[in-house]
Amino acid sequence: MDNLTLIIPAKNEKESLPSVLKELDKFNLKIFVILEKEDTETIEAIQNFNCKLIYQSHRGYGNALIEGIHNVTSKYFCIFNADGSFNPAELEKMLTLAEINHNDLVFGSRYEKNAGSEDDTIITFIGNKVFSFFGKIFFLLPISDILYTFVLGNTEKTKNLELSQKDFGFCVELPIKAKKFGLKIISTNSYERKRIGGKKKVNAFKDGFLILLSMIKLFFWKKN
């Protein structure tokens, strides 16, 4: 997997990120960890690991991912959680779906056959189902878990999507703009593990409202 770079947004993940990086040691890939310069505790926790640190120019989950993607030089990138919830054993399958089956973006899903989650709550489950339904109805998206950002994709094609959402609106901006640009998108089964430490970074109601606003804006958005 030397043609793959993992992008790991890692704000305040000093407890879990070292374990995640240790698990990734056996995989032949590049790793970018995206952090704010002020997050010194997380920076110190991973100083002995083989990864590249990229400091955000602005705050926000979406900003971290956009800056990570634009720094990638390998053919493929993958968004990967710092909390231990993603299983790196699934990377090979996702990369095969991109390379062999010629998909531009491969979205992991907890709601496909042989998938599941140890971390989903009733609120996040309902929210994902609702937003995924909106994605199918209003944008014809062929994905079943729109807010689950275990995503592997073609780097150059993704760089051209004019991504701009600096907050959690990025979760819907990526697949919606990919669809509008004519990229080939697919969902594949994924099993979300229980996070190692820390709490969810998403505020279900506040960020849910921002995501809804993003979808409304994207409905009227046209590519340049």
Number of C-alpha atoms within 10 A of each C-alpha: 12 11 13 23 26 25 28 25 27 23 22 20 22 21 16 21 26 20 15 21 19 12 14 18 13 9 13 12 16 20 23 23 24 23 25 21 13 10 15 12 13 21 22 10 15 18 12 9 12 14 16 13 18 19 16 19 12 12 13 18 23 22 22 26 24 21 18 24 23 13 15 20 14 16 15 25 28 25 21 27 21 26 26 21 21 22 17 14 11 15 21 12 13 25 24 13 20 21 15 8 9 14 19 22 29 26 26 28 26 21 20 16 10 10 14 16 16 12 14 15 10 8 11 16 16 12 18 20 17 13 20 20 18 16 22 14 10 12 18 13 21 17 21 24 26 29 23 16 19 23 22 26 26 22 22 17 15 22 14 12 20 15 17 13 20 17 18 21 22 23 19 22 23 22 25 24 22 21 18 17 16 10 18 15 19 19 22 22 20 23 20 21 16 14 17 16 15 12 10 10 11 12 10 12 12 9 15 19 13 14 22 15 13 19 21 12 11 16 15 7 12 9 8 5
